[in-house]
């Protein structure tokens, strides 16, 4: 695999911190999404959702 990748004209070195930043960013996005959905469902009046069904 490394020999095949060496044939490309443009190469970059991938450092360990790039994976860490990507993992932290994915975790933060997931946490934000879950938090927003939890707050939205916690503040919704259940009577209004039952009334529409």
Buried (B, 14 or more C-beta within 10 A) or exposed (E): EEEEEEEEEEEEEEEEEEEEEEEEEEEEEEEEEEEEEEEEEEEEEEEEEEEEE
